[in-house]
Amino acid sequence: MANTKTRDTTVGRRDTVETKPAFKTTELVIWALTVAGVLIAAAVTENLDGHDAWKYVSWLSIGYMISRGLAKAGSYAKDNDPRTADYNDR
């Protein structure tokens, strides 16, 4: 006889996401405003040249990526794809 077990896949699953997408965070807004401020300051003042301004923009971008990485660390987003199902649920 063939094995005809069926399984209810809706039991015990949650449709929650712990972190917001990057475009919905205040981190992105602060990063964009700070980058704009650095580039405007480089254009207006004589004390800050273009090379240093882009170096500061790079550092700001690295800091932003690290902060997003820390925010996403350990979070889980459900994708409803049966190919990526957790094998422990079977």
FENGIQUI-V425819 format. One record per backbone hydrogen bond with DSSP energy under -0.5 kcal/mol. CO is the residue of the C=O (numbers start at 1). NH is the residue of the N-H. Records with the same first field share a line. If there is no record, write none. Layout:
# FENGIQUI-V425819
CO: NH + NH
This chain:
# FENGIQUI-V425819
2: 4
7: 9
8: 11
10: 13
14: 16
21: 24
22: 25
25: 29
26: 30
27: 31
28: 32
29: 33
30: 34
31: 35
32: 36
33: 37
34: 38
35: 39
36: 40
37: 41
38: 42
39: 43
40: 44
41: 45
47: 49
49: 53
50: 54
51: 55
52: 56
53: 57
54: 58
55: 59
56: 60
57: 61
58: 62
59: 63
60: 64
61: 65
62: 66
63: 67
64: 68
65: 69
66: 70
67: 71
68: 72
69: 73
72: 75
76: 78
80: 82
81: 84
82: 85
86: 89
87: 90
